[in-house]
Amino acid sequence: MLSDFQNGKFEPLYLLYGAERFFIDRLQEALLENALAPNEKDFNLDLLYGSEVDAQAALSACRAYPMMATRRVVVIRDFDKMKDNAIFKVLREQFNPACVVFLVCSGKPNLSSHPYRALKEGGRALEFKALYPNQLPNWIKQMAKERGFSMDAKAVQMLSDYVGPSLSAVSAELGKLSAFVGDRKVFTAEDVVQASGQTREYNVFELQRVVGENSFQDAMRISERLLQQSSSSSSEANRIVSVLTSFFIKLWQLTGLQGSRAPEKKMAAAIGVSPYILKEYLSSLRRFDRKALENAISCLLAADYELKGGSQRSDRLILDLLFRRILVY
Protein backbone atom coordinates (compact mmCIF):
# COMPACT_ATOMS: atom_id res chain seq x y z
CA MET A 1 0.00 0.00 0.00
CA LEU A 2 2.88 2.39 0.70
CA SER A 3 4.21 1.89 -2.83
CA ASP A 4 0.70 2.52 -4.21
CA PHE A 5 0.54 5.87 -2.43
CA GLN A 6 4.04 6.79 -3.57
CA ASN A 7 2.99 6.00 -7.15
CA GLY A 8 -0.22 8.02 -6.93
CA LYS A 9 -2.61 5.07 -6.73
CA PHE A 10 -5.48 5.52 -4.26
CA GLU A 11 -8.67 3.69 -3.41
CA PRO A 12 -11.78 5.50 -2.13
CA LEU A 13 -11.90 3.96 1.34
CA TYR A 14 -9.37 2.67 3.90
CA LEU A 15 -9.92 1.34 7.42
CA LEU A 16 -6.74 0.89 9.46
CA TYR A 17 -6.33 -0.37 13.00
CA GLY A 18 -3.92 -2.19 15.30
CA ALA A 19 -1.41 -1.72 18.08
CA GLU A 20 1.56 -0.73 15.90
CA ARG A 21 0.80 2.86 14.90
CA PHE A 22 4.15 3.45 13.20
CA PHE A 23 3.03 1.87 9.93
CA ILE A 24 -0.30 3.69 10.01
CA ASP A 25 1.45 7.02 10.54
CA ARG A 26 3.83 6.32 7.65
CA LEU A 27 0.91 5.52 5.36
CA GLN A 28 -0.91 8.68 6.39
CA GLU A 29 2.23 10.72 5.73
CA ALA A 30 2.63 9.14 2.28
CA LEU A 31 -1.05 9.75 1.50
CA LEU A 32 -0.87 13.44 2.39
CA GLU A 33 2.37 13.88 0.49
CA ASN A 34 1.23 12.24 -2.73
CA ALA A 35 -2.55 12.59 -3.01
CA LEU A 36 -2.65 16.38 -3.05
CA ALA A 37 -0.32 19.12 -4.26
CA PRO A 38 0.64 21.66 -1.56
CA ASN A 39 -1.61 24.33 -3.09
CA GLU A 40 -4.60 21.94 -3.10
CA LYS A 41 -4.60 21.09 0.60
CA ASP A 42 -6.28 24.23 1.95
CA PHE A 43 -9.61 23.40 0.30
CA ASN A 44 -9.36 19.63 -0.20
CA LEU A 45 -7.94 18.15 2.98
CA ASP A 46 -9.82 17.45 6.21
CA LEU A 47 -7.83 16.06 9.15
CA LEU A 48 -10.40 15.19 11.81
CA TYR A 49 -10.47 13.46 15.20
CA GLY A 50 -13.28 11.13 16.12
CA SER A 51 -13.64 12.34 19.70
CA GLU A 52 -14.00 15.96 18.53
CA VAL A 53 -16.07 15.90 15.33
CA ASP A 54 -19.79 15.37 14.75
CA ALA A 55 -20.43 12.15 12.80
CA GLN A 56 -22.81 13.78 10.30
CA ALA A 57 -20.39 16.65 9.63
CA ALA A 58 -17.55 14.16 9.08
CA LEU A 59 -19.67 12.10 6.70
CA SER A 60 -20.58 15.25 4.77
CA ALA A 61 -16.87 15.99 4.36
CA CYS A 62 -16.44 12.51 2.82
CA ARG A 63 -19.24 13.23 0.34
CA ALA A 64 -17.98 16.66 -0.74
CA TYR A 65 -16.27 17.10 -4.10
CA PRO A 66 -12.85 18.66 -4.68
CA MET A 67 -12.27 22.30 -5.48
CA MET A 68 -9.78 22.94 -8.30
CA ALA A 69 -8.19 19.51 -7.74
CA THR A 70 -8.68 15.94 -8.92
CA ARG A 71 -9.54 14.58 -5.46
CA ARG A 72 -10.30 15.32 -1.82
CA VAL A 73 -8.73 13.58 1.18
CA VAL A 74 -10.47 13.04 4.51
CA VAL A 75 -8.45 11.55 7.37
CA ILE A 76 -10.29 10.67 10.58
CA ARG A 77 -8.05 9.62 13.47
CA ASP A 78 -9.59 7.73 16.43
CA PHE A 79 -12.57 6.91 14.26
CA ASP A 80 -13.73 4.33 16.81
CA LYS A 81 -14.18 7.15 19.36
CA MET A 82 -16.64 9.02 17.15
CA LYS A 83 -20.16 9.09 18.57
CA ASP A 84 -22.77 7.69 16.17
CA ASN A 85 -20.15 6.56 13.65
CA ALA A 86 -22.50 3.76 12.56
CA ILE A 87 -23.83 6.11 9.89
CA PHE A 88 -20.56 5.59 8.01
CA LYS A 89 -21.80 2.16 6.90
CA VAL A 90 -23.40 3.92 3.91
CA LEU A 91 -19.89 4.35 2.45
CA ARG A 92 -19.90 0.66 1.56
CA GLU A 93 -22.08 1.42 -1.46
CA GLN A 94 -22.30 5.22 -1.58
CA PHE A 95 -18.64 6.15 -1.62
CA ASN A 96 -17.41 9.31 -3.29
CA PRO A 97 -15.09 8.42 -6.21
CA ALA A 98 -13.41 11.83 -5.95
CA CYS A 99 -12.51 11.46 -2.28
CA VAL A 100 -10.00 9.28 -0.42
CA VAL A 101 -11.37 8.43 3.04
CA PHE A 102 -8.69 7.27 5.49
CA LEU A 103 -10.17 6.01 8.78
CA VAL A 104 -7.85 5.16 11.67
CA CYS A 105 -9.02 3.34 14.80
CA SER A 106 -7.22 3.68 18.12
CA GLY A 107 -7.68 -0.02 18.87
CA LYS A 108 -9.05 -3.12 17.17
CA PRO A 109 -12.74 -2.55 16.44
CA ASN A 110 -15.44 -5.20 16.38
CA LEU A 111 -15.35 -6.04 12.68
CA SER A 112 -18.55 -8.06 12.89
CA SER A 113 -20.61 -4.99 13.77
CA HIS A 114 -21.46 -1.84 11.83
CA PRO A 115 -19.97 0.40 10.65
CA TYR A 116 -16.78 -1.67 10.64
CA ARG A 117 -18.22 -4.69 8.85
CA ALA A 118 -19.61 -2.50 6.08
CA LEU A 119 -16.40 -0.46 5.80
CA LYS A 120 -14.31 -3.63 5.56
CA GLU A 121 -16.58 -5.02 2.85
CA GLY A 122 -16.68 -1.78 0.87
CA GLY A 123 -13.08 -0.63 1.25
CA ARG A 124 -9.63 -1.83 2.18
CA ALA A 125 -9.11 -2.85 5.81
CA LEU A 126 -5.64 -3.42 7.27
CA GLU A 127 -4.53 -4.49 10.73
CA PHE A 128 -1.07 -3.63 12.05
CA LYS A 129 -0.27 -5.93 14.94
CA ALA A 130 2.33 -5.23 17.61
CA LEU A 131 5.72 -6.73 16.89
CA TYR A 132 7.04 -9.70 18.81
CA PRO A 133 10.13 -8.75 20.87
CA ASN A 134 12.39 -11.03 18.79
CA GLN A 135 11.38 -9.13 15.64
CA LEU A 136 12.51 -5.77 16.96
CA PRO A 137 16.33 -6.00 16.52
CA ASN A 138 16.03 -6.57 12.77
CA TRP A 139 13.65 -3.63 12.47
CA ILE A 140 16.09 -1.45 14.40
CA LYS A 141 18.90 -2.40 12.01
CA GLN A 142 16.69 -1.68 9.01
CA MET A 143 15.48 1.67 10.32
CA ALA A 144 19.05 2.70 11.21
CA LYS A 145 20.16 1.78 7.68
CA GLU A 146 17.39 3.93 6.21
CA ARG A 147 18.80 6.86 8.22
CA GLY A 148 22.31 6.23 6.89
CA PHE A 149 24.07 4.60 9.83
CA SER A 150 24.60 1.19 11.43
CA MET A 151 24.73 -0.07 15.01
CA ASP A 152 26.83 -2.75 16.63
CA ALA A 153 25.07 -5.83 18.05
CA LYS A 154 25.10 -4.67 21.67
CA ALA A 155 23.77 -1.23 20.74
CA VAL A 156 20.88 -2.83 18.85
CA GLN A 157 20.06 -5.08 21.80
CA MET A 158 20.25 -2.22 24.29
CA LEU A 159 17.92 -0.05 22.23
CA SER A 160 15.52 -2.96 21.77
CA ASP A 161 15.37 -3.58 25.51
CA TYR A 162 15.15 0.13 26.29
CA VAL A 163 12.19 1.09 24.11
CA GLY A 164 10.21 -2.16 23.98
CA PRO A 165 8.37 -3.45 20.89
CA SER A 166 7.17 -0.10 19.55
CA LEU A 167 8.51 1.12 16.23
CA SER A 168 7.26 4.63 16.94
CA ALA A 169 9.42 4.67 20.09
CA VAL A 170 12.33 3.17 18.11
CA SER A 171 12.03 5.90 15.49
CA ALA A 172 12.06 8.62 18.15
CA GLU A 173 15.09 7.14 19.91
CA LEU A 174 16.99 6.71 16.65
CA GLY A 175 16.37 10.38 15.94
CA LYS A 176 17.79 11.34 19.33
CA LEU A 177 20.71 8.97 18.86
CA SER A 178 21.55 10.37 15.43
CA ALA A 179 21.47 13.94 16.74
CA PHE A 180 23.67 12.97 19.70
CA VAL A 181 26.33 11.12 17.68
CA GLY A 182 26.53 13.55 14.77
CA ASP A 183 28.38 12.56 11.59
CA ARG A 184 29.66 9.19 12.81
CA LYS A 185 28.18 6.27 10.85
CA VAL A 186 28.56 3.41 13.34
CA PHE A 187 26.83 3.73 16.71
CA THR A 188 27.90 1.83 19.82
CA ALA A 189 26.32 0.67 23.07
CA GLU A 190 28.00 3.60 24.82
CA ASP A 191 26.21 5.97 22.42
CA VAL A 192 22.85 4.42 23.30
CA VAL A 193 23.54 4.86 27.02
CA GLN A 194 24.65 8.48 26.75
CA ALA A 195 21.95 9.52 24.29
CA SER A 196 19.33 8.21 26.72
CA GLY A 197 20.65 10.63 29.37
CA GLN A 198 22.20 7.93 31.55
CA THR A 199 25.81 7.38 32.58
CA ARG A 200 28.25 4.57 31.97
CA GLU A 201 28.00 3.32 35.56
CA TYR A 202 24.36 4.10 36.27
CA ASN A 203 22.05 2.97 33.49
CA VAL A 204 19.23 0.49 33.10
CA PHE A 205 21.44 -1.95 31.17
CA GLU A 206 23.97 -2.05 34.00
CA LEU A 207 21.04 -2.61 36.35
CA GLN A 208 19.94 -5.58 34.23
CA ARG A 209 23.48 -6.98 34.39
CA VAL A 210 23.70 -6.85 38.21
CA VAL A 211 20.18 -8.30 38.54
CA GLY A 212 21.35 -11.14 36.29
CA GLU A 213 24.25 -11.62 38.72
CA ASN A 214 21.76 -11.79 41.60
CA SER A 215 23.37 -8.79 43.32
CA PHE A 216 20.76 -7.14 45.54
CA GLN A 217 22.98 -4.34 46.88
CA ASP A 218 24.14 -3.29 43.41
CA ALA A 219 20.58 -3.40 42.09
CA MET A 220 19.42 -1.10 44.89
CA ARG A 221 22.36 1.28 44.40
CA ILE A 222 21.89 1.63 40.63
CA SER A 223 18.10 1.86 40.71
CA GLU A 224 18.27 4.61 43.33
CA ARG A 225 20.74 6.60 41.25
CA LEU A 226 18.54 6.16 38.16
CA LEU A 227 15.54 7.53 40.04
CA GLN A 228 17.61 10.46 41.32
CA GLN A 229 18.94 11.48 37.92
CA SER A 230 15.59 11.15 36.14
CA SER A 231 13.19 14.06 35.68
CA SER A 232 10.32 11.63 36.36
CA SER A 233 10.85 8.87 38.91
CA SER A 234 7.56 7.29 37.86
CA SER A 235 8.60 7.01 34.20
CA GLU A 236 12.02 5.71 35.18
CA ALA A 237 10.56 3.08 37.53
CA ASN A 238 8.21 1.92 34.77
CA ARG A 239 11.15 1.70 32.33
CA ILE A 240 13.16 -0.36 34.83
CA VAL A 241 10.30 -2.81 35.29
CA SER A 242 9.72 -3.03 31.52
CA VAL A 243 13.38 -3.78 30.75
CA LEU A 244 13.66 -6.36 33.53
CA THR A 245 10.40 -8.03 32.48
CA SER A 246 11.77 -8.44 28.94
CA PHE A 247 15.01 -9.80 30.40
CA PHE A 248 13.36 -12.45 32.58
CA ILE A 249 10.95 -13.51 29.83
CA LYS A 250 13.96 -14.14 27.60
CA LEU A 251 15.56 -16.20 30.37
CA TRP A 252 12.34 -18.19 30.68
CA GLN A 253 12.31 -18.85 26.94
CA LEU A 254 15.92 -20.02 27.14
CA THR A 255 15.05 -22.72 29.69
CA GLY A 256 12.80 -24.41 27.14
CA LEU A 257 15.35 -24.01 24.35
CA GLN A 258 18.08 -25.50 26.52
CA GLY A 259 15.79 -28.41 27.32
CA SER A 260 15.41 -29.13 23.62
CA ARG A 261 19.19 -28.85 23.18
CA ALA A 262 18.85 -26.15 20.55
CA PRO A 263 22.14 -24.75 19.21
CA GLU A 264 23.15 -21.33 20.51
CA LYS A 265 22.54 -19.65 17.16
CA LYS A 266 18.96 -20.90 17.16
CA MET A 267 18.47 -19.86 20.78
CA ALA A 268 19.74 -16.36 20.04
CA ALA A 269 17.41 -15.98 17.06
CA ALA A 270 14.43 -17.28 19.04
CA ILE A 271 14.75 -14.65 21.78
CA GLY A 272 15.88 -11.86 19.44
CA VAL A 273 19.48 -11.30 20.58
CA SER A 274 22.85 -11.71 18.90
CA PRO A 275 24.92 -14.84 19.70
CA TYR A 276 27.41 -12.51 21.41
CA ILE A 277 24.76 -11.15 23.79
CA LEU A 278 23.36 -14.64 24.36
CA LYS A 279 26.35 -15.58 26.50
CA GLU A 280 25.36 -12.95 29.08
CA TYR A 281 21.85 -14.37 29.23
CA LEU A 282 23.08 -17.94 29.62
CA SER A 283 25.39 -16.80 32.43
CA SER A 284 22.43 -15.22 34.24
CA LEU A 285 20.33 -18.32 33.69
CA ARG A 286 22.74 -20.37 35.79
CA ARG A 287 21.68 -18.28 38.80
CA PHE A 288 17.91 -18.61 38.30
CA ASP A 289 16.12 -21.95 38.15
CA ARG A 290 12.60 -22.28 36.75
CA LYS A 291 10.98 -21.61 40.12
CA ALA A 292 13.06 -18.44 40.59
CA LEU A 293 12.15 -17.28 37.08
CA GLU A 294 8.45 -17.85 37.73
CA ASN A 295 8.77 -15.85 40.93
CA ALA A 296 10.64 -13.01 39.18
CA ILE A 297 8.09 -12.67 36.37
CA SER A 298 5.20 -12.78 38.85
CA CYS A 299 6.85 -10.06 40.99
CA LEU A 300 7.52 -7.89 37.94
CA LEU A 301 3.90 -8.12 36.82
CA ALA A 302 2.79 -7.12 40.32
CA ALA A 303 5.22 -4.18 40.34
CA ASP A 304 3.95 -3.07 36.92
CA TYR A 305 0.39 -3.10 38.25
CA GLU A 306 1.38 -1.10 41.33
CA LEU A 307 3.35 1.50 39.36
CA LYS A 308 0.39 2.08 37.03
CA GLY A 309 -1.98 3.05 39.82
CA GLY A 310 -2.65 -0.21 41.62
CA SER A 311 -0.94 0.87 44.84
CA GLN A 312 -0.33 3.91 47.04
CA ARG A 313 3.29 2.89 47.64
CA SER A 314 6.07 5.14 46.39
CA ASP A 315 8.10 4.21 43.30
CA ARG A 316 11.15 3.60 45.47
CA LEU A 317 9.32 1.29 47.85
CA ILE A 318 7.83 -0.70 44.96
CA LEU A 319 11.31 -1.23 43.46
CA ASP A 320 12.81 -2.03 46.87
CA LEU A 321 10.22 -4.75 47.47
CA LEU A 322 10.63 -6.00 43.90
CA PHE A 323 14.40 -6.55 44.25
CA ARG A 324 13.97 -8.15 47.67
CA ARG A 325 11.43 -10.60 46.27
CA ILE A 326 13.51 -11.45 43.21
CA LEU A 327 17.06 -11.40 44.56
CA VAL A 328 16.63 -12.23 48.25
CA TYR A 329 14.57 -15.26 47.37
WOURGI-V979761 format. One record per helix or strand of 3 or more residues. SS is the DSSP state (~ for helix, > for strand). FROM is the first residue (numbers start at 1). TO is the last residue. If there is no record, write none. Layout:
SS	FROM	TO
SS	FROM	TO
This chain:
~	2	6
>	13	17
~	21	34
~	38	44
>	45	49
~	55	63
>	72	77
~	79	81
~	85	92
>	99	104
~	116	122
>	124	127
~	133	146
~	153	163
~	167	181
~	189	195
~	204	212
~	216	229
~	233	259
~	264	271
~	275	285
~	290	310
~	315	327
